[in-house]
Amino acid sequence: MSRSPAALPVDVALRLTAESNVWLCTLRRDGSPHLTPVWFVYLSETFWVGCESRSVKARNVVIDERVSLALEGGNAPVVAEGAARVHRGGFPGPVVEAFASKYDGWDVSRQVGPDSERVLLEIPVRRWLLAGTAQ
């Protein structure tokens, strides 16, 4: 069950806007976790993460869509769970604009090289863990 942004505590909503990194945990084929810090934007109850299509995280979510995300700072835990979906090309304009605004003009849709493909991970929040309490 996802909570609307209005239902999130103000301090959590502010952190989702201001913090640069979120820790993304995906699952490898053998079920072991792969944990990495990533840039993100949070829009309409959904985390968006840009990455290369050949990255471990992108390959993992193709096999198993279950993911967890955690903001940095363990004194006020903010953890979300969801199911990731890979977007290839045709990225939503508001998401591209949000990345550019948050990360000083960075274009999340820009391809890095001729042999690589930028993808977006779309992760709608299914459940929150806020300050130690499941929501």
C-alpha positions as CSV (number, residue, x, y, z in Angstrom):
1,M,0.0,0.0,0.0
2,S,1.4,3.4,-1.0
3,R,0.9,6.6,0.8
4,S,0.2,9.8,-1.1
5,P,2.8,12.5,-0.8
6,A,0.4,14.6,1.3
7,A,0.2,11.7,3.8
8,L,4.0,11.5,4.2
9,P,5.4,13.4,7.1
10,V,6.7,16.8,6.1
11,D,10.3,15.9,7.1
12,V,10.2,12.8,4.9
13,A,8.8,14.7,1.9
14,L,11.5,17.3,2.3
15,R,14.2,14.6,2.4
16,L,12.9,12.9,-0.7
17,T,13.3,16.3,-2.5
18,A,16.6,17.4,-1.1
19,E,18.7,14.3,-0.6
20,S,21.0,13.4,-3.5
21,N,21.4,9.6,-2.9
22,V,19.2,6.7,-2.1
23,W,20.5,3.2,-1.4
24,L,18.9,0.8,-3.9
25,C,18.8,-2.9,-3.1
26,T,18.1,-5.4,-5.9
27,L,18.2,-9.1,-5.9
28,R,20.7,-11.2,-7.9
29,R,19.7,-14.4,-9.8
30,D,20.8,-16.4,-6.7
31,G,18.7,-14.3,-4.4
32,S,21.6,-12.5,-2.8
33,P,21.3,-8.7,-2.4
34,H,23.0,-6.1,-4.5
35,L,23.2,-2.7,-2.7
36,T,24.3,0.5,-4.3
37,P,23.8,4.3,-3.8
38,V,22.1,6.0,-6.7
39,W,20.8,9.4,-7.8
40,F,17.0,9.5,-7.8
41,V,13.9,11.6,-8.1
42,Y,10.7,11.0,-6.3
43,L,7.5,12.0,-8.2
44,S,3.9,10.9,-7.7
45,E,4.6,8.2,-5.2
46,T,7.3,6.7,-7.5
47,F,11.1,6.6,-7.3
48,W,13.0,7.0,-10.6
49,V,16.6,5.9,-11.0
50,G,18.7,6.4,-14.1
51,C,21.3,3.7,-15.0
52,E,23.0,1.8,-17.8
53,S,21.1,-1.1,-19.2
54,R,24.0,-3.4,-18.6
55,S,24.4,-2.4,-14.9
56,V,23.9,-5.1,-12.3
57,K,20.9,-3.3,-10.9
58,A,19.2,-3.1,-14.3
59,R,19.9,-6.7,-15.1
60,N,18.7,-7.7,-11.6
61,V,15.3,-6.0,-11.9
62,V,14.6,-7.7,-15.2
63,I,14.9,-11.1,-13.4
64,D,13.3,-10.1,-10.1
65,E,11.4,-6.8,-9.8
66,R,11.4,-6.6,-6.0
67,V,13.5,-3.8,-4.6
68,S,14.1,-1.8,-1.5
69,L,15.3,1.8,-1.2
70,A,16.7,3.6,1.8
71,L,17.6,7.3,2.3
72,E,21.0,7.9,3.9
73,G,21.2,8.6,7.6
74,G,20.2,5.9,10.1
75,N,19.0,8.3,12.8
76,A,15.7,8.8,11.0
77,P,15.2,5.8,8.8
78,V,13.2,6.1,5.6
79,V,12.9,2.8,3.7
80,A,10.5,2.0,0.8
81,E,9.7,-1.3,-0.9
82,G,8.4,-1.6,-4.5
83,A,8.6,-3.4,-7.8
84,A,10.9,-1.9,-10.4
85,R,10.1,-1.6,-14.1
86,V,12.7,-0.8,-16.8
87,H,12.0,2.0,-19.2
88,R,14.1,2.1,-22.5
89,G,13.9,5.4,-24.4
90,G,11.0,7.7,-24.5
91,F,11.5,8.8,-20.9
92,P,8.7,10.9,-19.3
93,G,9.4,14.6,-19.7
94,P,8.6,15.5,-16.0
95,V,11.1,12.9,-14.9
96,V,13.8,14.2,-17.2
97,E,13.1,17.7,-16.0
98,A,13.1,16.7,-12.3
99,F,16.6,15.1,-12.7
100,A,17.9,18.2,-14.5
101,S,16.5,20.4,-11.8
102,K,17.8,18.3,-8.9
103,Y,21.3,17.5,-10.3
104,D,22.4,20.8,-11.9
105,G,21.3,20.2,-15.5
106,W,22.2,16.6,-15.7
107,D,20.3,14.9,-18.6
108,V,19.2,11.5,-17.5
109,S,18.1,10.6,-21.0
110,R,21.6,11.3,-22.6
111,Q,23.2,8.2,-23.8
112,V,26.8,7.7,-22.5
113,G,28.4,5.9,-25.4
114,P,27.7,4.0,-28.6
115,D,27.7,0.6,-26.9
116,S,25.6,1.6,-23.9
117,E,21.9,2.4,-23.4
118,R,20.6,4.6,-20.6
119,V,17.4,3.2,-18.9
120,L,15.1,4.4,-16.2
121,L,14.0,2.3,-13.3
122,E,10.4,3.2,-12.3
123,I,9.7,2.1,-8.7
124,P,6.2,2.8,-7.4
125,V,6.2,2.5,-3.6
126,R,4.3,-0.4,-2.2
127,R,5.2,0.0,1.4
128,W,7.1,2.5,3.6
129,L,9.2,1.9,6.8
130,L,9.4,5.2,8.5
131,A,11.3,5.7,11.8
132,G,11.0,2.0,12.5
133,T,7.3,1.6,11.8
134,A,5.8,-0.2,8.8
135,Q,3.2,1.9,7.0
